[in-house]
């Protein structure tokens, strides 16, 4: 009996987990950048209104 299936499955699960985490990170970063851009626009608008 060879251990190859167990080794390949563990590497596969590790690759899937890394891919899952990187996709989740990319989506979270995109939302955070959009939120920051909105906050910066609001701050600039506030600066223009008050002298």
mmCIF entry with sequence, helices, sheets and N, C-alpha, C, O atoms, coordinates in Angstrom:
data_MODEL
# 
_entry.id   MODEL 
# 
_entity.id                         1 
_entity.type                       polymer 
_entity.pdbx_number_of_molecules   1 
# 
_entity_poly.entity_id                      1 
_entity_poly.type                           'polypeptide(L)' 
_entity_poly.nstd_linkage                   no 
_entity_poly.nstd_monomer                   no 
_entity_poly.pdbx_seq_one_letter_code       
;(UNK)(UNK)(UNK)(UNK)(UNK)(UNK)(UNK)(UNK)(UNK)(UNK)(UNK)(UNK)(UNK)(UNK)(UNK)(UNK)
(UNK)(UNK)(UNK)(UNK)(UNK)(UNK)(UNK)(UNK)(UNK)(UNK)(UNK)(UNK)(UNK)(UNK)(UNK)(UNK)
(UNK)(UNK)(UNK)(UNK)(UNK)(UNK)(UNK)(UNK)(UNK)(UNK)(UNK)(UNK)(UNK)(UNK)(UNK)(UNK)
(UNK)(UNK)(UNK)
;
_entity_poly.pdbx_seq_one_letter_code_can   XXXXXXXXXXXXXXXXXXXXXXXXXXXXXXXXXXXXXXXXXXXXXXXXXXX 
_entity_poly.pdbx_strand_id                 A 
# 
loop_
_entity_poly_seq.entity_id 
_entity_poly_seq.num 
_entity_poly_seq.mon_id 
_entity_poly_seq.hetero 
1 1  UNK n 
1 2  UNK n 
1 3  UNK n 
1 4  UNK n 
1 5  UNK n 
1 6  UNK n 
1 7  UNK n 
1 8  UNK n 
1 9  UNK n 
1 10 UNK n 
1 11 UNK n 
1 12 UNK n 
1 13 UNK n 
1 14 UNK n 
1 15 UNK n 
1 16 UNK n 
1 17 UNK n 
1 18 UNK n 
1 19 UNK n 
1 20 UNK n 
1 21 UNK n 
1 22 UNK n 
1 23 UNK n 
1 24 UNK n 
1 25 UNK n 
1 26 UNK n 
1 27 UNK n 
1 28 UNK n 
1 29 UNK n 
1 30 UNK n 
1 31 UNK n 
1 32 UNK n 
1 33 UNK n 
1 34 UNK n 
1 35 UNK n 
1 36 UNK n 
1 37 UNK n 
1 38 UNK n 
1 39 UNK n 
1 40 UNK n 
1 41 UNK n 
1 42 UNK n 
1 43 UNK n 
1 44 UNK n 
1 45 UNK n 
1 46 UNK n 
1 47 UNK n 
1 48 UNK n 
1 49 UNK n 
1 50 UNK n 
1 51 UNK n 
# 
_struct_asym.id          A 
_struct_asym.entity_id   1 
# 
_struct_conf.conf_type_id            HELX_P 
_struct_conf.id                      HELX_P1 
_struct_conf.pdbx_PDB_helix_id       AA1 
_struct_conf.beg_label_comp_id       UNK 
_struct_conf.beg_label_asym_id       A 
_struct_conf.beg_label_seq_id        4 
_struct_conf.pdbx_beg_PDB_ins_code   ? 
_struct_conf.end_label_comp_id       UNK 
_struct_conf.end_label_asym_id       A 
_struct_conf.end_label_seq_id        49 
_struct_conf.pdbx_end_PDB_ins_code   ? 
_struct_conf.beg_auth_comp_id        UNK 
_struct_conf.beg_auth_asym_id        A 
_struct_conf.beg_auth_seq_id         4 
_struct_conf.end_auth_comp_id        UNK 
_struct_conf.end_auth_asym_id        A 
_struct_conf.end_auth_seq_id         49 
_struct_conf.pdbx_PDB_helix_class    1 
_struct_conf.details                 ? 
_struct_conf.pdbx_PDB_helix_length   46 
# 
_struct_conf_type.id          HELX_P 
_struct_conf_type.criteria    ? 
_struct_conf_type.reference   ? 
# 
loop_
_atom_site.group_PDB 
_atom_site.id 
_atom_site.type_symbol 
_atom_site.label_atom_id 
_atom_site.label_alt_id 
_atom_site.label_comp_id 
_atom_site.label_asym_id 
_atom_site.label_entity_id 
_atom_site.label_seq_id 
_atom_site.pdbx_PDB_ins_code 
_atom_site.Cartn_x 
_atom_site.Cartn_y 
_atom_site.Cartn_z 
_atom_site.occupancy 
_atom_site.B_iso_or_equiv 
_atom_site.pdbx_formal_charge 
_atom_site.auth_seq_id 
_atom_site.auth_comp_id 
_atom_site.auth_asym_id 
_atom_site.auth_atom_id 
_atom_site.pdbx_PDB_model_num 
ATOM 1   N N  . UNK A 1 1  ? 0.840   -1.181 0.000  1.00 0.00 ? 1  UNK A N  1 
ATOM 2   C CA . UNK A 1 1  ? 0.000   0.000  0.000  1.00 0.00 ? 1  UNK A CA 1 
ATOM 3   C C  . UNK A 1 1  ? 0.887   1.247  0.000  1.00 0.00 ? 1  UNK A C  1 
ATOM 4   O O  . UNK A 1 1  ? 1.846   1.355  0.764  1.00 0.00 ? 1  UNK A O  1 
ATOM 5   N N  . UNK A 1 2  ? 0.543   2.156  -0.857 1.00 0.00 ? 2  UNK A N  1 
ATOM 6   C CA . UNK A 1 2  ? 1.327   3.379  -0.984 1.00 0.00 ? 2  UNK A CA 1 
ATOM 7   C C  . UNK A 1 2  ? 0.625   4.523  -0.255 1.00 0.00 ? 2  UNK A C  1 
ATOM 8   O O  . UNK A 1 2  ? -0.595  4.519  -0.094 1.00 0.00 ? 2  UNK A O  1 
ATOM 9   N N  . UNK A 1 3  ? 1.393   5.468  0.167  1.00 0.00 ? 3  UNK A N  1 
ATOM 10  C CA . UNK A 1 3  ? 0.853   6.626  0.885  1.00 0.00 ? 3  UNK A CA 1 
ATOM 11  C C  . UNK A 1 3  ? 0.556   7.793  -0.051 1.00 0.00 ? 3  UNK A C  1 
ATOM 12  O O  . UNK A 1 3  ? 0.127   8.861  0.386  1.00 0.00 ? 3  UNK A O  1 
ATOM 13  N N  . UNK A 1 4  ? 0.786   7.578  -1.318 1.00 0.00 ? 4  UNK A N  1 
ATOM 14  C CA . UNK A 1 4  ? 0.635   8.647  -2.299 1.00 0.00 ? 4  UNK A CA 1 
ATOM 15  C C  . UNK A 1 4  ? -0.747  9.305  -2.288 1.00 0.00 ? 4  UNK A C  1 
ATOM 16  O O  . UNK A 1 4  ? -0.813  10.532 -2.344 1.00 0.00 ? 4  UNK A O  1 
ATOM 17  N N  . UNK A 1 5  ? -1.860  8.553  -2.220 1.00 0.00 ? 5  UNK A N  1 
ATOM 18  C CA . UNK A 1 5  ? -3.169  9.225  -2.196 1.00 0.00 ? 5  UNK A CA 1 
ATOM 19  C C  . UNK A 1 5  ? -3.344  10.163 -1.000 1.00 0.00 ? 5  UNK A C  1 
ATOM 20  O O  . UNK A 1 5  ? -3.922  11.242 -1.134 1.00 0.00 ? 5  UNK A O  1 
ATOM 21  N N  . UNK A 1 6  ? -2.855  9.760  0.143  1.00 0.00 ? 6  UNK A N  1 
ATOM 22  C CA . UNK A 1 6  ? -2.959  10.605 1.335  1.00 0.00 ? 6  UNK A CA 1 
ATOM 23  C C  . UNK A 1 6  ? -2.104  11.865 1.206  1.00 0.00 ? 6  UNK A C  1 
ATOM 24  O O  . UNK A 1 6  ? -2.515  12.954 1.605  1.00 0.00 ? 6  UNK A O  1 
ATOM 25  N N  . UNK A 1 7  ? -0.931  11.698 0.652  1.00 0.00 ? 7  UNK A N  1 
ATOM 26  C CA . UNK A 1 7  ? -0.034  12.844 0.466  1.00 0.00 ? 7  UNK A CA 1 
ATOM 27  C C  . UNK A 1 7  ? -0.618  13.818 -0.545 1.00 0.00 ? 7  UNK A C  1 
ATOM 28  O O  . UNK A 1 7  ? -0.626  15.027 -0.315 1.00 0.00 ? 7  UNK A O  1 
ATOM 29  N N  . UNK A 1 8  ? -1.111  13.287 -1.677 1.00 0.00 ? 8  UNK A N  1 
ATOM 30  C CA . UNK A 1 8  ? -1.696  14.155 -2.695 1.00 0.00 ? 8  UNK A CA 1 
ATOM 31  C C  . UNK A 1 8  ? -2.957  14.846 -2.195 1.00 0.00 ? 8  UNK A C  1 
ATOM 32  O O  . UNK A 1 8  ? -3.191  16.012 -2.513 1.00 0.00 ? 8  UNK A O  1 
ATOM 33  N N  . UNK A 1 9  ? -3.763  14.148 -1.426 1.00 0.00 ? 9  UNK A N  1 
ATOM 34  C CA . UNK A 1 9  ? -4.983  14.772 -0.900 1.00 0.00 ? 9  UNK A CA 1 
ATOM 35  C C  . UNK A 1 9  ? -4.649  15.873 0.103  1.00 0.00 ? 9  UNK A C  1 
ATOM 36  O O  . UNK A 1 9  ? -5.334  16.895 0.143  1.00 0.00 ? 9  UNK A O  1 
ATOM 37  N N  . UNK A 1 10 ? -3.629  15.687 0.897  1.00 0.00 ? 10 UNK A N  1 
ATOM 38  C CA . UNK A 1 10 ? -3.259  16.737 1.854  1.00 0.00 ? 10 UNK A CA 1 
ATOM 39  C C  . UNK A 1 10 ? -2.705  17.961 1.132  1.00 0.00 ? 10 UNK A C  1 
ATOM 40  O O  . UNK A 1 10 ? -3.004  19.093 1.512  1.00 0.00 ? 10 UNK A O  1 
ATOM 41  N N  . UNK A 1 11 ? -1.899  17.744 0.093  1.00 0.00 ? 11 UNK A N  1 
ATOM 42  C CA . UNK A 1 11 ? -1.428  18.868 -0.703 1.00 0.00 ? 11 UNK A CA 1 
ATOM 43  C C  . UNK A 1 11 ? -2.578  19.554 -1.423 1.00 0.00 ? 11 UNK A C  1 
ATOM 44  O O  . UNK A 1 11 ? -2.612  20.781 -1.521 1.00 0.00 ? 11 UNK A O  1 
ATOM 45  N N  . UNK A 1 12 ? -3.514  18.767 -1.923 1.00 0.00 ? 12 UNK A N  1 
ATOM 46  C CA . UNK A 1 12 ? -4.681  19.329 -2.599 1.00 0.00 ? 12 UNK A CA 1 
ATOM 47  C C  . UNK A 1 12 ? -5.528  20.177 -1.661 1.00 0.00 ? 12 UNK A C  1 
ATOM 48  O O  . UNK A 1 12 ? -5.949  21.277 -2.019 1.00 0.00 ? 12 UNK A O  1 
ATOM 49  N N  . UNK A 1 13 ? -5.775  19.670 -0.468 1.00 0.00 ? 13 UNK A N  1 
ATOM 50  C CA . UNK A 1 13 ? -6.550  20.432 0.506  1.00 0.00 ? 13 UNK A CA 1 
ATOM 51  C C  . UNK A 1 13 ? -5.830  21.716 0.912  1.00 0.00 ? 13 UNK A C  1 
ATOM 52  O O  . UNK A 1 13 ? -6.459  22.755 1.109  1.00 0.00 ? 13 UNK A O  1 
ATOM 53  N N  . UNK A 1 14 ? -4.520  21.635 1.033  1.00 0.00 ? 14 UNK A N  1 
ATOM 54  C CA . UNK A 1 14 ? -3.741  22.824 1.369  1.00 0.00 ? 14 UNK A CA 1 
ATOM 55  C C  . UNK A 1 14 ? -3.821  23.860 0.251  1.00 0.00 ? 14 UNK A C  1 
ATOM 56  O O  . UNK A 1 14 ? -3.954  25.055 0.516  1.00 0.00 ? 14 UNK A O  1 
ATOM 57  N N  . UNK A 1 15 ? -3.741  23.404 -0.990 1.00 0.00 ? 15 UNK A N  1 
ATOM 58  C CA . UNK A 1 15 ? -3.838  24.330 -2.125 1.00 0.00 ? 15 UNK A CA 1 
ATOM 59  C C  . UNK A 1 15 ? -5.222  24.955 -2.199 1.00 0.00 ? 15 UNK A C  1 
ATOM 60  O O  . UNK A 1 15 ? -5.344  26.149 -2.472 1.00 0.00 ? 15 UNK A O  1 
ATOM 61  N N  . UNK A 1 16 ? -6.263  24.171 -1.960 1.00 0.00 ? 16 UNK A N  1 
ATOM 62  C CA . UNK A 1 16 ? -7.629  24.698 -1.976 1.00 0.00 ? 16 UNK A CA 1 
ATOM 63  C C  . UNK A 1 16 ? -7.825  25.717 -0.860 1.00 0.00 ? 16 UNK A C  1 
ATOM 64  O O  . UNK A 1 16 ? -8.451  26.756 -1.072 1.00 0.00 ? 16 UNK A O  1 
ATOM 65  N N  . UNK A 1 17 ? -7.298  25.429 0.322  1.00 0.00 ? 17 UNK A N  1 
ATOM 66  C CA . UNK A 1 17 ? -7.420  26.364 1.442  1.00 0.00 ? 17 UNK A CA 1 
ATOM 67  C C  . UNK A 1 17 ? -6.676  27.667 1.154  1.00 0.00 ? 17 UNK A C  1 
ATOM 68  O O  . UNK A 1 17 ? -7.175  28.749 1.461  1.00 0.00 ? 17 UNK A O  1 
ATOM 69  N N  . UNK A 1 18 ? -5.504  27.567 0.575  1.00 0.00 ? 18 UNK A N  1 
ATOM 70  C CA . UNK A 1 18 ? -4.741  28.773 0.241  1.00 0.00 ? 18 UNK A CA 1 
ATOM 71  C C  . UNK A 1 18 ? -5.465  29.589 -0.825 1.00 0.00 ? 18 UNK A C  1 
ATOM 72  O O  . UNK A 1 18 ? -5.505  30.817 -0.746 1.00 0.00 ? 18 UNK A O  1 
ATOM 73  N N  . UNK A 1 19 ? -6.032  28.920 -1.808 1.00 0.00 ? 19 UNK A N  1 
ATOM 74  C CA . UNK A 1 19 ? -6.791  29.611 -2.846 1.00 0.00 ? 19 UNK A CA 1 
ATOM 75  C C  . UNK A 1 19 ? -8.027  30.285 -2.260 1.00 0.00 ? 19 UNK A C  1 
ATOM 76  O O  . UNK A 1 19 ? -8.333  31.429 -2.594 1.00 0.00 ? 19 UNK A O  1 
ATOM 77  N N  . UNK A 1 20 ? -8.728  29.581 -1.396 1.00 0.00 ? 20 UNK A N  1 
ATOM 78  C CA . UNK A 1 20 ? -9.920  30.131 -0.737 1.00 0.00 ? 20 UNK A CA 1 
ATOM 79  C C  . UNK A 1 20 ? -9.563  31.390 0.059  1.00 0.00 ? 20 UNK A C  1 
ATOM 80  O O  . UNK A 1 20 ? -10.249 32.408 -0.037 1.00 0.00 ? 20 UNK A O  1 
ATOM 81  N N  . UNK A 1 21 ? -8.500  31.311 0.832  1.00 0.00 ? 21 UNK A N  1 
ATOM 82  C CA . UNK A 1 21 ? -8.095  32.453 1.653  1.00 0.00 ? 21 UNK A CA 1 
ATOM 83  C C  . UNK A 1 21 ? -7.642  33.631 0.798  1.00 0.00 ? 21 UNK A C  1 
ATOM 84  O O  . UNK A 1 21 ? -7.923  34.780 1.138  1.00 0.00 ? 21 UNK A O  1 
ATOM 85  N N  . UNK A 1 22 ? -6.949  33.368 -0.299 1.00 0.00 ? 22 UNK A N  1 
ATOM 86  C CA . UNK A 1 22 ? -6.488  34.466 -1.146 1.00 0.00 ? 22 UNK A CA 1 
ATOM 87  C C  . UNK A 1 22 ? -7.661  35.140 -1.860 1.00 0.00 ? 22 UNK A C  1 
ATOM 88  O O  . UNK A 1 22 ? -7.652  36.358 -2.035 1.00 0.00 ? 22 UNK A O  1 
ATOM 89  N N  . UNK A 1 23 ? -8.657  34.376 -2.269 1.00 0.00 ? 23 UNK A N  1 
ATOM 90  C CA . UNK A 1 23 ? -9.846  34.970 -2.889 1.00 0.00 ? 23 UNK A CA 1 
ATOM 91  C C  . UNK A 1 23 ? -10.609 35.800 -1.873 1.00 0.00 ? 23 UNK A C  1 
ATOM 92  O O  . UNK A 1 23 ? -11.047 36.910 -2.178 1.00 0.00 ? 23 UNK A O  1 
ATOM 93  N N  . UNK A 1 24 ? -10.772 35.272 -0.665 1.00 0.00 ? 24 UNK A N  1 
ATOM 94  C CA . UNK A 1 24 ? -11.473 36.012 0.386  1.00 0.00 ? 24 UNK A CA 1 
ATOM 95  C C  . UNK A 1 24 ? -10.720 37.305 0.721  1.00 0.00 ? 24 UNK A C  1 
ATOM 96  O O  . UNK A 1 24 ? -11.342 38.344 0.941  1.00 0.00 ? 24 UNK A O  1 
ATOM 97  N N  . UNK A 1 25 ? -9.404  37.244 0.758  1.00 0.00 ? 25 UNK A N  1 
ATOM 98  C CA . UNK A 1 25 ? -8.601  38.430 1.038  1.00 0.00 ? 25 UNK A CA 1 
ATOM 99  C C  . UNK A 1 25 ? -8.753  39.465 -0.055 1.00 0.00 ? 25 UNK A C  1 
ATOM 100 O O  . UNK A 1 25 ? -8.875  40.658 0.226  1.00 0.00 ? 25 UNK A O  1 
ATOM 101 N N  . UNK A 1 26 ? -8.745  39.018 -1.296 1.00 0.00 ? 26 UNK A N  1 
ATOM 102 C CA . UNK A 1 26 ? -8.884  39.952 -2.419 1.00 0.00 ? 26 UNK A CA 1 
ATOM 103 C C  . UNK A 1 26 ? -10.239 40.660 -2.370 1.00 0.00 ? 26 UNK A C  1 
ATOM 104 O O  . UNK A 1 26 ? -10.317 41.868 -2.595 1.00 0.00 ? 26 UNK A O  1 
ATOM 105 N N  . UNK A 1 27 ? -11.303 39.912 -2.079 1.00 0.00 ? 27 UNK A N  1 
ATOM 106 C CA . UNK A 1 27 ? -12.632 40.519 -1.997 1.00 0.00 ? 27 UNK A CA 1 
ATOM 107 C C  . UNK A 1 27 ? -12.733 41.495 -0.826 1.00 0.00 ? 27 UNK A C  1 
ATOM 108 O O  . UNK A 1 27 ? -13.329 42.565 -0.946 1.00 0.00 ? 27 UNK A O  1 
ATOM 109 N N  . UNK A 1 28 ? -12.144 41.114 0.304  1.00 0.00 ? 28 UNK A N  1 
ATOM 110 C CA . UNK A 1 28 ? -12.167 41.994 1.472  1.00 0.00 ? 28 UNK A CA 1 
ATOM 111 C C  . UNK A 1 28 ? -11.389 43.271 1.212  1.00 0.00 ? 28 UNK A C  1 
ATOM 112 O O  . UNK A 1 28 ? -11.820 44.353 1.611  1.00 0.00 ? 28 UNK A O  1 
ATOM 113 N N  . UNK A 1 29 ? -10.255 43.160 0.550  1.00 0.00 ? 29 UNK A N  1 
ATOM 114 C CA . UNK A 1 29 ? -9.436  44.323 0.226  1.00 0.00 ? 29 UNK A CA 1 
ATOM 115 C C  . UNK A 1 29 ? -10.164 45.243 -0.744 1.00 0.00 ? 29 UNK A C  1 
ATOM 116 O O  . UNK A 1 29 ? -10.090 46.465 -0.614 1.00 0.00 ? 29 UNK A O  1 
ATOM 117 N N  . UNK A 1 30 ? -10.865 44.670 -1.713 1.00 0.00 ? 30 UNK A N  1 
ATOM 118 C CA . UNK A 1 30 ? -11.624 45.469 -2.670 1.00 0.00 ? 30 UNK A CA 1 
ATOM 119 C C  . UNK A 1 30 ? -12.724 46.261 -1.965 1.00 0.00 ? 30 UNK A C  1 
ATOM 120 O O  . UNK A 1 30 ? -12.918 47.443 -2.249 1.00 0.00 ? 30 UNK A O  1 
ATOM 121 N N  . UNK A 1 31 ? -13.446 45.610 -1.044 1.00 0.00 ? 31 UNK A N  1 
ATOM 122 C CA . UNK A 1 31 ? -14.491 46.316 -0.291 1.00 0.00 ? 31 UNK A CA 1 
ATOM 123 C C  . UNK A 1 31 ? -13.896 47.401 0.598  1.00 0.00 ? 31 UNK A C  1 
ATOM 124 O O  . UNK A 1 31 ? -14.473 48.481 0.727  1.00 0.00 ? 31 UNK A O  1 
ATOM 125 N N  . UNK A 1 32 ? -12.753 47.127 1.209  1.00 0.00 ? 32 UNK A N  1 
ATOM 126 C CA . UNK A 1 32 ? -12.121 48.109 2.076  1.00 0.00 ? 32 UNK A CA 1 
ATOM 127 C C  . UNK A 1 32 ? -11.648 49.327 1.284  1.00 0.00 ? 32 UNK A C  1 
ATOM 128 O O  . UNK A 1 32 ? -11.770 50.459 1.752  1.00 0.00 ? 32 UNK A O  1 
ATOM 129 N N  . UNK A 1 33 ? -11.110 49.099 0.094  1.00 0.00 ? 33 UNK A N  1 
ATOM 130 C CA . UNK A 1 33 ? -10.665 50.221 -0.735 1.00 0.00 ? 33 UNK A CA 1 
ATOM 131 C C  . UNK A 1 33 ? -11.842 51.076 -1.186 1.00 0.00 ? 33 UNK A C  1 
ATOM 132 O O  . UNK A 1 33 ? -11.751 52.303 -1.219 1.00 0.00 ? 33 UNK A O  1 
ATOM 133 N N  . UNK A 1 34 ? -12.954 50.419 -1.534 1.00 0.00 ? 34 UNK A N  1 
ATOM 134 C CA . UNK A 1 34 ? -14.143 51.164 -1.933 1.00 0.00 ? 34 UNK A CA 1 
ATOM 135 C C  . UNK A 1 34 ? -14.682 51.984 -0.762 1.00 0.00 ? 34 UNK A C  1 
ATOM 136 O O  . UNK A 1 34 ? -15.102 53.128 -0.937 1.00 0.00 ? 34 UNK A O  1 
ATOM 137 N N  . UNK A 1 35 ? -14.666 51.396 0.423  1.00 0.00 ? 35 UNK A N  1 
ATOM 138 C CA . UNK A 1 35 ? -15.131 52.127 1.610  1.00 0.00 ? 35 UNK A CA 1 
ATOM 139 C C  . UNK A 1 35 ? -14.222 53.316 1.907  1.00 0.00 ? 35 UNK A C  1 
ATOM 140 O O  . UNK A 1 35 ? -14.708 54.398 2.238  1.00 0.00 ? 35 UNK A O  1 
ATOM 141 N N  . UNK A 1 36 ? -12.921 53.128 1.793  1.00 0.00 ? 36 UNK A N  1 
ATOM 142 C CA . UNK A 1 36 ? -11.971 54.209 2.019  1.00 0.00 ? 36 UNK A CA 1 
ATOM 143 C C  . UNK A 1 36 ? -12.161 55.325 1.005  1.00 0.00 ? 36 UNK A C  1 
ATOM 144 O O  . UNK A 1 36 ? -12.099 56.503 1.355  1.00 0.00 ? 36 UNK A O  1 
ATOM 145 N N  . UNK A 1 37 ? -12.391 54.959 -0.252 1.00 0.00 ? 37 UNK A N  1 
ATOM 146 C CA . UNK A 1 37 ? -12.617 55.977 -1.280 1.00 0.00 ? 37 UNK A CA 1 
ATOM 147 C C  . UNK A 1 37 ? -13.865 56.791 -0.949 1.00 0.00 ? 37 UNK A C  1 
ATOM 148 O O  . UNK A 1 37 ? -13.872 58.008 -1.133 1.00 0.00 ? 37 UNK A O  1 
ATOM 149 N N  . UNK A 1 38 ? -14.907 56.145 -0.470 1.00 0.00 ? 38 UNK A N  1 
ATOM 150 C CA . UNK A 1 38 ? -16.119 56.852 -0.073 1.00 0.00 ? 38 UNK A CA 1 
ATOM 151 C C  . UNK A 1 38 ? -15.876 57.788 1.099  1.00 0.00 ? 38 UNK A C  1 
ATOM 152 O O  . UNK A 1 38 ? -16.386 58.909 1.117  1.00 0.00 ? 38 UNK A O  1 
ATOM 153 N N  . UNK A 1 39 ? -15.116 57.346 2.060  1.00 0.00 ? 39 UNK A N  1 
ATOM 154 C CA . UNK A 1 39 ? -14.791 58.193 3.204  1.00 0.00 ? 39 UNK A CA 1 
ATOM 155 C C  . UNK A 1 39 ? -13.954 59.396 2.783  1.00 0.00 ? 39 UNK A C  1 
ATOM 156 O O  . UNK A 1 39 ? -14.160 60.504 3.277  1.00 0.00 ? 39 UNK A O  1 
ATOM 157 N N  . UNK A 1 40 ? -13.009 59.174 1.868  1.00 0.00 ? 40 UNK A N  1 
ATOM 158 C CA . UNK A 1 40 ? -12.176 60.281 1.397  1.00 0.00 ? 40 UNK A CA 1 
ATOM 159 C C  . UNK A 1 40 ? -13.002 61.293 0.612  1.00 0.00 ? 40 UNK A C  1 
ATOM 160 O O  . UNK A 1 40 ? -12.790 62.498 0.746  1.00 0.00 ? 40 UNK A O  1 
ATOM 161 N N  . UNK A 1 41 ? -13.950 60.815 -0.213 1.00 0.00 ? 41 UNK A N  1 
ATOM 162 C CA . UNK A 1 41 ? -14.825 61.734 -0.942 1.00 0.00 ? 41 UNK A CA 1 
ATOM 163 C C  . UNK A 1 41 ? -15.670 62.549 0.028  1.00 0.00 ? 41 UNK A C  1 
ATOM 164 O O  . UNK A 1 41 ? -15.848 63.752 -0.165 1.00 0.00 ? 41 UNK A O  1 
ATOM 165 N N  . UNK A 1 42 ? -16.187 61.911 1.057  1.00 0.00 ? 42 UNK A N  1 
ATOM 166 C CA . UNK A 1 42 ? -17.001 62.615 2.039  1.00 0.00 ? 42 UNK A CA 1 
ATOM 167 C C  . UNK A 1 42 ? -16.171 63.655 2.791  1.00 0.00 ? 42 UNK A C  1 
ATOM 168 O O  . UNK A 1 42 ? -16.654 64.751 3.074  1.00 0.00 ? 42 UNK A O  1 
ATOM 169 N N  . UNK A 1 43 ? -14.932 63.313 3.112  1.00 0.00 ? 43 UNK A N  1 
ATOM 170 C CA . UNK A 1 43 ? -14.063 64.250 3.823  1.00 0.00 ? 43 UNK A CA 1 
ATOM 171 C C  . UNK A 1 43 ? -13.723 65.451 2.947  1.00 0.00 ? 43 UNK A C  1 
ATOM 172 O O  . UNK A 1 43 ? -13.689 66.582 3.433  1.00 0.00 ? 43 UNK A O  1 
ATOM 173 N N  . UNK A 1 44 ? -13.472 65.215 1.656  1.00 0.00 ? 44 UNK A N  1 
ATOM 174 C CA . UNK A 1 44 ? -13.182 66.328 0.747  1.00 0.00 ? 44 UNK A CA 1 
ATOM 175 C C  . UNK A 1 44 ? -14.402 67.226 0.576  1.00 0.00 ? 44 UNK A C  1 
ATOM 176 O O  . UNK A 1 44 ? -14.272 68.449 0.513  1.00 0.00 ? 44 UNK A O  1 
ATOM 177 N N  . UNK A 1 45 ? -15.568 66.633 0.502  1.00 0.00 ? 45 UNK A N  1 
ATOM 178 C CA . UNK A 1 45 ? -16.792 67.424 0.373  1.00 0.00 ? 45 UNK A CA 1 
ATOM 179 C C  . UNK A 1 45 ? -17.018 68.247 1.638  1.00 0.00 ? 45 UNK A C  1 
ATOM 180 O O  . UNK A 1 45 ? -17.468 69.391 1.564  1.00 0.00 ? 45 UNK A O  1 
ATOM 181 N N  . UNK A 1 46 ? -16.711 67.678 2.778  1.00 0.00 ? 46 UNK A N  1 
ATOM 182 C CA . UNK A 1 46 ? -16.860 68.393 4.058  1.00 0.00 ? 46 UNK A CA 1 
ATOM 183 C C  . UNK A 1 46 ? -15.891 69.568 4.117  1.00 0.00 ? 46 UNK A C  1 
ATOM 184 O O  . UNK A 1 46 ? -16.247 70.637 4.612  1.00 0.00 ? 46 UNK A O  1 
ATOM 185 N N  . UNK A 1 47 ? -14.665 69.383 3.615  1.00 0.00 ? 47 UNK A N  1 
ATOM 186 C CA . UNK A 1 47 ? -13.676 70.460 3.627  1.00 0.00 ? 47 UNK A CA 1 
ATOM 187 C C  . UNK A 1 47 ? -14.109 71.611 2.725  1.00 0.00 ? 47 UNK A C  1 
ATOM 188 O O  . UNK A 1 47 ? -13.883 72.776 3.051  1.00 0.00 ? 47 UNK A O  1 
ATOM 189 N N  . UNK A 1 48 ? -14.717 71.292 1.616  1.00 0.00 ? 48 UNK A N  1 
ATOM 190 C CA . UNK A 1 48 ? -15.148 72.347 0.692  1.00 0.00 ? 48 UNK A CA 1 
ATOM 191 C C  . UNK A 1 48 ? -16.297 73.170 1.263  1.00 0.00 ? 48 UNK A C  1 
ATOM 192 O O  . UNK A 1 48 ? -16.395 74.370 1.004  1.00 0.00 ? 48 UNK A O  1 
ATOM 193 N N  . UNK A 1 49 ? -17.160 72.530 2.033  1.00 0.00 ? 49 UNK A N  1 
ATOM 194 C CA . UNK A 1 49 ? -18.316 73.254 2.584  1.00 0.00 ? 49 UNK A CA 1 
ATOM 195 C C  . UNK A 1 49 ? -17.940 74.170 3.725  1.00 0.00 ? 49 UNK A C  1 
ATOM 196 O O  . UNK A 1 49 ? -18.496 75.262 3.849  1.00 0.00 ? 49 UNK A O  1 
ATOM 197 N N  . UNK A 1 50 ? -17.010 73.750 4.559  1.00 0.00 ? 50 UNK A N  1 
ATOM 198 C CA . UNK A 1 50 ? -16.653 74.593 5.712  1.00 0.00 ? 50 UNK A CA 1 
ATOM 199 C C  . UNK A 1 50 ? -15.322 75.284 5.465  1.00 0.00 ? 50 UNK A C  1 
ATOM 200 O O  . UNK A 1 50 ? -14.317 74.618 5.218  1.00 0.00 ? 50 UNK A O  1 
ATOM 201 N N  . UNK A 1 51 ? -15.300 76.619 5.530  1.00 0.00 ? 51 UNK A N  1 
ATOM 202 C CA . UNK A 1 51 ? -14.067 77.367 5.250  1.00 0.00 ? 51 UNK A CA 1 
ATOM 203 C C  . UNK A 1 51 ? -13.054 77.281 6.346  1.00 0.00 ? 51 UNK A C  1 
ATOM 204 O O  . UNK A 1 51 ? -11.975 77.863 6.237  1.00 0.00 ? 51 UNK A O  1 
# 
